[in-house]
Every structure is written in C-alpha cells, then in structure tokens.
C-alpha cells in the first residue's frame, strides 16, 4: 500500500493495521484502537492521528 505509513512509532503500528482493526472490530475510540493494536498506548503523540483515521472511516 503506497499510502501506508507508520502512525505509532513507539509500537511500530502502521495505518493499514489501524484501518483493518477499526473495520474488522467496529472500533469507535482511540482507546479501543489501542486495546487492539497497542497504537497510542505509550507516549500518546499519535492519538490525534488515530482519531482522524477513526473519523474518516466512521464518517465523522
């Protein structure tokens, strides 16, 4: 995926992993994404970007 980039550098989680987790598990919050993928659970710097991905997928 050309557009795949690392979102969470602490846990090395890529956008494709986050998108897949959101779609497969019906995730609605940054915390839920963290529980499934561990993204955003260390320093929290990527949480805003995770929220943007959530909003894109969930139509907000």
C-alpha positions in Angstrom: 0.0 0.0 0.0 1.7 3.2 -1.2 -0.2 5.3 1.3 0.7 3.1 4.3 2.8 4.9 6.9 3.8 4.3 10.4 1.3 6.1 12.7 2.6 4.9 16.1 6.4 4.9 16.2 6.6 3.7 19.7 4.8 0.4 18.9 5.6 0.4 15.1 1.9 0.3 14.1 1.1 1.2 10.5 -2.0 2.9 9.2 -3.1 -0.2 7.4 -3.1 -2.1 10.7 -5.2 0.6 12.4 -7.7 0.8 9.4 -8.1 -3.0 9.4 -8.7 -3.2 13.2 -11.3 -0.4 13.0 -13.2 -2.1 10.2 -13.0 -5.6 11.5 -13.9 -4.8 15.1 -16.2 -1.7 14.7 -13.9 0.4 16.8 -15.1 3.9 17.7 -12.5 5.4 20.1 -8.7 5.9 20.3 -8.7 3.7 23.4 -10.4 0.8 21.6 -7.8 1.1 18.8 -5.0 1.0 21.5 -6.5 -2.1 23.1 -6.5 -4.0 19.8 -3.3 -2.6 18.1 -1.4 -1.1 21.0 -1.1 2.1 18.9 -1.2 5.3 21.1 -0.6 3.4 24.3 3.0 4.6 25.1 3.6 8.3 24.6 0.2 9.3 23.1 1.7 11.5 20.4 -0.1 9.7 17.6 -3.6 9.7 19.3 -4.8 12.8 17.3 -3.8 11.0 14.0 -5.6 7.8 15.2 -8.7 10.0 15.8 -8.5 11.4 12.3 -8.4 7.8 10.9 -11.4 6.9 13.1 -13.3 9.9 11.8 -12.6 9.1 8.2 -13.7 5.5 8.5 -16.7 6.1 10.7 -17.9 9.1 8.6 -17.5 12.0 11.1 
